[in-house]
């Protein structure tokens, strides 16, 4: 016996009774007579026909299987937990609808009142306009007993000048206009947010990234996305990814934008489901090809801004495998949107990659991590410098502070130059050389009068201060050495700094 | 022409339980809406998935259906069953293609490829193949045919109910189901053979 390929099986010819057979055996109501659309309704004859007709047998079998597959594939057997999440989301929307200030009959009443008020206002305005226009210039003076139509203007006092007519170009703003506009904008944002509760996730994502809408509305949109992430669904990643996109790409141009985005990040950080989803995405990044995709950048940026310990650890693992993501990460932190821990995280990441020989200890690496970072980052680094018991860590802290551009750090760096161990003193001098020249200029005299301050002189010479020129003239290496001092890396700095040791602070001595 | 063709179906009134919750809803008890519609949620989601390729859109479609139903509840006369009424709202919303039929199915990108196949694996693969073909075939039906076949095969709805949802006669509803079955079976053929 040969097994035939099912695709090669001969298809039996069509049978005119198949529809009726299907109706009788699948629906069972063909004998009811009315409303069936079939002319013959004899169940017995159909039964007899089915015994003999291969075509009807085959199609009945297929139809039964089709119904079964449709029922199986319907999604009705959705997991109870996932479905409960969906129910929660749906009924939250209904609760919102029920508690909406303008809804149903209330809305109709509001419309009627608003329309009536508008009609009264329009009628009044039209009447006043018509009345003024109809009144001739030479009309009889109004009787003294008639009440004035408008409040009388104040007559000028004797010592006052005439009342100046209003400038037609001047825009008159009522004293309470600002709070009224603010209240109006707030209500408007609230109403729109209410409407958005029912919007598809893709719309929310688009709105969260839209720089043409007010920051408050974007924040409301971000919070809605957080709520959607909180309600588990069969395809819960969608809201999570939309939230990632918003946290990574929302506009951050004005202080209002900044605050809105920061609050949005705070809301996302407090939602454990989002953190879990982000960890999952970072885990996926870990095993992908080393070339980052656009979506990867978004995930890294959102993760870096979140400021969660577990997410930071996952992010470090990603960076170790994919150093190409360092740049978007540091750029993400430059915005200052992360509440805390950015400095420590950057130090950890730098150390972690340096340990593996990626983006080593040269000053350009320090620049990659810390150049242009927010003040809070350097506050973290300063605290870490004070508390750390690891010498390499303190060296990194000092090098990082070179990018702080903060004169308040200079005394601390001077103290480290004088009192810290060898490597840290050199790092402090290297960091000092990056400080603004107007701050360093005040130190030239001090360096010139202290023969022991050779590291300070090296730092000032590296900074290119005019006052440091006499010290450079006495140095042996010539122009190449000077270039190395000015532009060399931190690893090249200590031997160059040694040239300043033992040489007089004042060459004229 | 058969005089029965074109007759609108006799509506199925709401059940007693539905009447109870309906009365409370109409009396202003918004909390009664949840028990009122709860028995029909899975059916709504299932039908929404037949109309939306993206499961997220399906979830959003159900949400929008519920919100619309909640708003329109005061005007629900109870001439037809609540389930029928909800399905009718859903398919009307689903007919707005720019809103609900966008997006593609979200299949996971990372597919684990096993290094061996055994019988359940092969069975799963065949079942997935059948589901894919079925989805494709259902996608090619008209909205009415798709709705009619789904309501009949999945919800087990009688033709009066289907006709009520579709706004047509029972005979027309039956013909929609028959035509849908014929077209889907024509595309699947041997995939449906045992």
Boltz contact constraints between the chains, C-beta under 6 A:
constraints:
  - contact:
      token1: [A, 6]
      token2: [B, 190]
      max_distance: 6.0
  - contact:
      token1: [A, 6]
      token2: [B, 193]
      max_distance: 6.0
  - contact:
      token1: [A, 7]
      token2: [B, 190]
      max_distance: 6.0
  - contact:
      token1: [A, 19]
      token2: [B, 178]
      max_distance: 6.0
  - contact:
      token1: [A, 35]
      token2: [B, 4]
      max_distance: 6.0
  - contact:
      token1: [A, 35]
      token2: [B, 170]
      max_distance: 6.0
  - contact:
      token1: [A, 37]
      token2: [B, 171]
      max_distance: 6.0
  - contact:
      token1: [A, 37]
      token2: [B, 174]
      max_distance: 6.0
  - contact:
      token1: [A, 62]
      token2: [B, 185]
      max_distance: 6.0
  - contact:
      token1: [A, 62]
      token2: [B, 192]
      max_distance: 6.0
  - contact:
      token1: [A, 63]
      token2: [B, 181]
      max_distance: 6.0
  - contact:
      token1: [A, 65]
      token2: [B, 192]
      max_distance: 6.0
  - contact:
      token1: [A, 66]
      token2: [B, 185]
      max_distance: 6.0
  - contact:
      token1: [A, 66]
      token2: [B, 192]
      max_distance: 6.0
  - contact:
      token1: [A, 67]
      token2: [B, 153]
      max_distance: 6.0
  - contact:
      token1: [A, 69]
      token2: [B, 134]
      max_distance: 6.0
  - contact:
      token1: [A, 70]
      token2: [B, 153]
      max_distance: 6.0
  - contact:
      token1: [A, 70]
      token2: [B, 154]
      max_distance: 6.0
  - contact:
      token1: [A, 71]
      token2: [B, 154]
      max_distance: 6.0
  - contact:
      token1: [A, 73]
      token2: [B, 131]
      max_distance: 6.0
  - contact:
      token1: [A, 74]
      token2: [B, 46]
      max_distance: 6.0
  - contact:
      token1: [A, 74]
      token2: [B, 154]
      max_distance: 6.0
  - contact:
      token1: [A, 75]
      token2: [B, 46]
      max_distance: 6.0
  - contact:
      token1: [A, 75]
      token2: [B, 49]
      max_distance: 6.0
  - contact:
      token1: [A, 76]
      token2: [B, 42]
      max_distance: 6.0
  - contact:
      token1: [A, 76]
      token2: [B, 46]
      max_distance: 6.0
  - contact:
      token1: [A, 90]
      token2: [B, 63]
      max_distance: 6.0
  - contact:
      token1: [A, 90]
      token2: [B, 66]
      max_distance: 6.0
  - contact:
      token1: [A, 91]
      token2: [B, 34]
      max_distance: 6.0
  - contact:
      token1: [A, 93]
      token2: [B, 63]
      max_distance: 6.0
  - contact:
      token1: [A, 93]
      token2: [B, 67]
      max_distance: 6.0
  - contact:
      token1: [A, 94]
      token2: [B, 33]
      max_distance: 6.0
  - contact:
      token1: [A, 94]
      token2: [B, 66]
      max_distance: 6.0
  - contact:
      token1: [A, 94]
      token2: [B, 70]
      max_distance: 6.0
  - contact:
      token1: [A, 97]
      token2: [B, 67]
      max_distance: 6.0
  - contact:
      token1: [A, 97]
      token2: [B, 70]
      max_distance: 6.0
  - contact:
      token1: [A, 98]
      token2: [B, 30]
      max_distance: 6.0
  - contact:
      token1: [A, 198]
      token2: [B, 64]
      max_distance: 6.0
  - contact:
      token1: [A, 198]
      token2: [B, 67]
      max_distance: 6.0
  - contact:
      token1: [A, 200]
      token2: [B, 60]
      max_distance: 6.0
  - contact:
      token1: [A, 201]
      token2: [B, 56]
      max_distance: 6.0
  - contact:
      token1: [A, 233]
      token2: [B, 59]
      max_distance: 6.0
  - contact:
      token1: [A, 234]
      token2: [B, 55]
      max_distance: 6.0
  - contact:
      token1: [A, 235]
      token2: [B, 55]
      max_distance: 6.0
  - contact:
      token1: [A, 235]
      token2: [B, 56]
      max_distance: 6.0
  - contact:
      token1: [A, 235]
      token2: [B, 106]
      max_distance: 6.0
  - contact:
      token1: [A, 238]
      token2: [B, 56]
      max_distance: 6.0
